[in-house]
């Protein structure tokens, strides 16, 4: 039965007011969510939590609708007011599994992470608790880190807390990176993401306890929906779906060290402008995001148009002479020709993959073929089938590709031995560079028609 009016105000403030019909009756699952990199990116319509919610809605036979909030407090406010079915991207301390104090209950954890204090690399280290005396630590209001630090301060008052609203964990850490704050408290998951954007961050101190990323429901809400969510999480945990989605958004993080990230960020400002127009032109022709092409070129040559390897591959896209000839490249050391040809070659590799390979896995598999050659990728796909793994899944193929270096596997392949482990590292590095470019470089809306198989949606 649909609730037409709320309970009296006093009771409403305590228990909230259920206003939504069950998802099956409404035809949609309404979820409160925060916009934060990796978990939910509103402008790109993706993220770890986004994909999980859409998958759960599909299981319920309805569509997902997201109510995007500025911070955790607004997220829980929507939930308690009964304006959403549940809240995603909620970060809680492990002790909050049932949440009686908040009149909330939480699903089984979707991810877990440690907690820490973060500072700049060039500031005086804060190695001991005593070093915090007199300092100000910034946190997100209502976060588990705020509660943890309040407990620490209650025992031995020594530092000040400044709680922020209306911002994300990444915004908080950017303040430290820009020297707007000395210390910030966050979770390990967001810190690892932020280090790819702000390499001058480091862990100052580990905080006790860990946090859970879970879905929050009201205690007086739809009990059947909570049980369905619990069963859904249990199933995707058991069948490996949760691990695959986790790998899609977090599997490539921290592949490149701090120094490598710093150099890349510096070259975005100094070298990339010389080639941006060529990458944009290549997107016009192939439909491949110019930032992915730029990430590939950086991995291959560090944006050096004169690069040459000991194996004979040359140019900014590091093409073999055979591949360059097949694409009618007159001079591999000409950046414009190399970028255009490399983009065309990657587009061809993407189009040659079977229809079962969906994006973004399709692009990662094609990048592996760019490194290995299509023959070796096909050989690895054959090995995957023999091992009962999905050859269309990058998550599973990056476990298979290193087997190309083991005789018991490659001796049965026409393509022979391949450097599969190297291909995995190459693709994961490209994913990292691509993620950084997507944060700092604008999207480009090509006017050219792009065939669906070539179009590469956001990660």
N, C-alpha and C positions, 0 to 999 in steps of 0.2 A: 504494500500500500504506500502510495506517495505521501510524504509529509507536506501538508500545505502551510502549517504554521509551526513556529518553534516553541520549545518549552519556555517557561517563564525565565526572565533575564538571569536571575541568580543561579538557577540550575544550568542555564545555557553556558554561563561563564565557567562552570565546573566541568560539564560533560560534553559541551558542544551541541550541535543540532544537525541531525542527519537529514539532508535535503535531497540527496541523489537516489534515484531508483537504482537497483542493481544493474550492472553493465549490460546484461542480457536483455533487460527491458528497455534501457535507453538506446541500445545499439552502439554504445561507445564506452570505453574505459577512460575515465578522467583522472589524470595523475598530476600531482604537483611535483615540480622538478626544478633543480637549480642549474644554471648554465655555468659549467666549469669544464675546462679542457679534459679530454679523455672520457668523461662521463656523459656529458650532454652539451652539444654545440648547436644552439638554436639556429644560427645562420646557415649551418651546413646540414642540419637534419640528421645527425648521427651521434655516435658515442656509445660507450659500454651500456649505460643505463637505458638509453634510447632504444637500443636493439633488443634488450631484454624485455622492456615494457611492450614493444611492438610484437614480439614473439608471444608474450603472455596474452595480449589482446587477441591475437590470431587464434590461440588455443581456445579462448572464450567465444570465438566466433563474432568478434566486434572489432571496431576500429579504435585506435588509441588517440586520445586528445591530451595535449600537454598544457598545463598552466605553469608558465615559467615565472619563477620568483627571483628576487634580488639576493636573498640570503636564507639561511636556515630558519631564522625566526619567522619570516613570512611564509616559508614552506609549511611549517607546523601550524601556523595560524589558519591557513586555508584548510588544512586537514581537520583541525579541531572545530572549525566552523561548518564542517560537513559539505564543503564546496568541491571536494575531490574524493575519489574512492580510496586512494592511499598516496603517500608521499615517497618519492624515490630520491636517491642521492642523499639519504640521511646518514650521518656519521655519528655513531654512538660509542661510548665506552663499552667494554665487554660486559660489564655488570648490568647494562640496560637492556638485556635480552627480552625482558617482559615489560619494563618501563612503567610500573604501577604508579610511581610518583607523578608521571606526566599523563596518566590515563591513556597511555599508548602501549601497543605491543608491536614488537619488531619481528620481521621474518628471519629465517635462517640467514646467516651472513652470505653476501655475494662476493665480498672481498674482505681481507683483513690487512691491517698495516700498523706499523709501529708509530710512535710519536716522538717528536724532537723539537729542540730549539734550533733556530737557523740564524746565521749571521754571515756577513761578508767575509771573503777569504783574506782580505787585507786589514782586518780589524784585530784588536787584541783578543786572543783566544779566551773563551769562557769555559774552561775545562772543569771547574769544580762548582758545586752549589754556592760556595762562599763567594765566588766571583760575580754572582748575580746581585750582590748587595748594592743598592742604590740605582740599579738599572731599570729601564722601562721595557717591558715585554708586550708586544702587540699580538692580539689574538682575535679570532672571529667570535662575536657575541654568541653565547649558547653552545659553543663547541666543546667537545670533550677536553681539549687542551686548556680551555679557560677553567673548567672544573678541576682539572688536575693541578694547575698552578695555584688556584685558590686554596686547595688542600695543602700544598707546599708552604704557602705564605702564612696559613693559619698556624702552622707548627713553629715557624721561624720567620716572622715578618722581615723581609729584606729587599723586596723589589716591588715595583709598581706594575699594575696591569692596565693596558688600554685596550678595551674591547671595541671592535669595529662592526658596523652593520652596513648592509648594502654593497658588499663586495665579496669576491670569491677568494679561495685559498691562493690562487695564482696572483690575484691583485695584491694580496697581503705580502706575498714573497717578493713581488716586484718592488714594493716599497723598500724592502731591505736592500735589494739589488741597486736601487737608485739612491741609497744612503738617506732615505726619508725616515727610516726607523733602524734602530741598532739590532734589535732581536725580535724574532717572530716565532710563534709556536704553531706547528702544523703537523700533518700526518706524513708518513713516508711516501705514500702514493703520490700526493700532490707535489712533494718536494722533488721526487725523481722527474716528474714532468717539467717542473719549473727549471731544473738544472739545464735542460736542453734549450731554454730561452735565456736564462740568466746564469751563465757558468761561474760567476763570481760569488755564488752561494756555497756555504758549507754547513755541515752539522756542527753546532756548538756543543750541545749536550743531548743525550737520549733521555726521554721522559719515561717513567715507569708505565707499564700497561700498554695495551694496544687498542685499536678502534675497529669497529665493524662498519662496513657499508651495507646497509640493509633497507628494506621497505618498511615504512611505518604505517600502522593502522590504528584507529581509535578502538578502545576496549569495547565501547558500546556499538560499534559499527557492524558491518556485514560479516558475521562470523564465517559464513560459507565461502565468501570471497577470500578471506584470510587463509582458510584451509586449502582452497584451490591454489593460492599463491605458494603456500608451503609445499604442496605436492608438485607444483611446477618446478620450483627451485630444486627439490629433491631429485626430480627426473633429469633435469638438464645437468645437474652435478654428476649424476651417475652415468649418463650416456656421453659425457664429454663435451656437450654443447657449451656449457658455461666456460670450460677451459679454452675452447676455440674462440669465443667472443672476447674473453680476457686477453688472449694472445693477439687478437686483431688490433686492440687499442693500446696494449701495454707491453707486448712481447718484444718490441724492438727498442724500448727505452733503455738508456744507459749502455748502449753498445759502443758509444764513442766517448772518449775521456774528456775532461774539462778543457784541456788545452786544445783538443781538436775542435770542440764546439766554439771556443773563443776565436780560433783562426777562421772558422767558417763564417761566423757572424761578422768579423772584420772584412772578409772578402765579399760578403753580400753588399757592403757599401763601396768597396774599391774596385772589384773586378766585374761583378754581375752587371752593372750598368752598361758595360761595353758590349754585352751579348744579349741583353734583355729583348731587344727588337727581333733578333734572330729566333729566340725561343718563342716569342709571341707569333711570329710568322709560321713557325713549325706547328704551333697549336692550330692556327687557321687551317692548315692543310690536313692535319691528322686528327684533330679533336682531342688530343692528349693534353692535359693540363700542363701549361708551360712550366709551372713550378716543379712538376714531376720530371720533366725533361731536364730542367736546370739541376735538379738534385742528382739525376743520373750522370750528367756531365761532370758535376763536381766529384762524385765518387770515382769516376773514370780518370779524370785528368786534373782535378782541382782547378778547373776552368783555365787550363793552359792549352791554347790552340796548337802549340808546338810539341806537346808531350809525345814521347816515344818510349815504348816498353822494350824489354829484352826479347820479347816474343814477336816483335814486329808490328804490333798494333800502334796506331798513331792518331794524333789529332785530339780535339777537345772531347769527342765522343769515343775515342780510342777504338777505331774500326780496323778490322783486318783488311789487307789489300784485296782479298777475294770478295769480301762483302762490299767494299767500296766500289769495286769494278762492276758488281752486279747492280749497283744503284747509280751507276754512271757518274761517280764522283771523280772529277779530274785532279783535284788536289786535296788530300786528306788534311793538310795543315791549314786549309782555309776554313776558318771557324763557321762562316755562313753555310758553306757546302756540307761541312761535317755535321752541324746541328740538324740541317734539313734531312740529310741522309740517315742519321742516327734515329731521328724521330720516325721516319718512314719505316725503317727496319723494325723498330719496336712496335709500331702499329701493325706491321705484317705478322709479327710474332703473336700479338694479341689476337688477331683475326684467325690465326691457324689453330688456336686452342679450341677444343670441343665446346659445344653450347652449354654443357654441364658446369663449366668453370665460370662462376659468377664473379662480379666485381665486389670488393677490390682484389680478391684472390687471383683473379684473372691477370691483373697487372703484375702482381708479384711473381707469378709463374712465368710470365713473359720476360720479366727482368732477369730471372734465373736463366732463361734461354738466351738472353742477350749476352750473358756472361759465358755460358757453357756451350751454346749452340743448340739448335732445335733437336738434333739427333740425341744428344746426351739427355736432354729433358725428357724426350720420349722414352729413352731407356729407363730413366728413373721412374717414369709413370708406369712402365711395365713391371718394375720391381715392386712398386706400391700395390698394384693389383695382386701380385703374388703374395704379398704380406697382408692382404685384406685391408689395406688402407685406401683412403679416398684420394685418387690422383688429381682431383679438382680442388682440393683443399690445401692452401699454403701451410696451414698449421701442421698438417700431416706430412706434406711433401718436404718440409724443411727437416723432418726427422729421417726421411728416406734419402734425400740427395747425398748426404755424406757417405752412403753405402756404395756410391759409384767409385770410391777409392779403395774398396775391399775386393780382392780378387774373386772371392766366392760369388760375388754379384756381377762384377763387370765382365768376367770371362764369358758369360753367357749372352752378352749384348753385342750387337753389330757395331755400335758406336764405340765400344771399348771403355777403357778407364776414363773417368772424368773428375775434375776438381769440384765435386759437389759441395764440400764444406766451404770452400771459398765462395761459391755462388750464394750460399745461404748468408754468409757474412756481408757480401756485397748488397744483397737485397735488403737486409735489415738496416744497413747503413743508409741506403737510399731512402728507406721509409723514415728514418730519423731526420735526414736533411729535408725531406719533403714536408714533414710536420713543422719544422722550424720555418721554412719558406712560406708555408700557408699562414703562419702567425704574423710574419713581418712583411710579406709581399702581397699586394692585392690580387684578387681573382681577375681573370680576363674573360669577358663574355664574347666568345667568337661568333661572328655572324655567319660563319660557314656551317652548312648542315653536317651533322656528325651522326654516323651510323651507330645504333645502340650498342653494338658489340665493341665499338672503339671508345665510346664515351666512358670516362673514368670518373665515377662519383667519388665524393670525399671518403676518406678512410673511416 
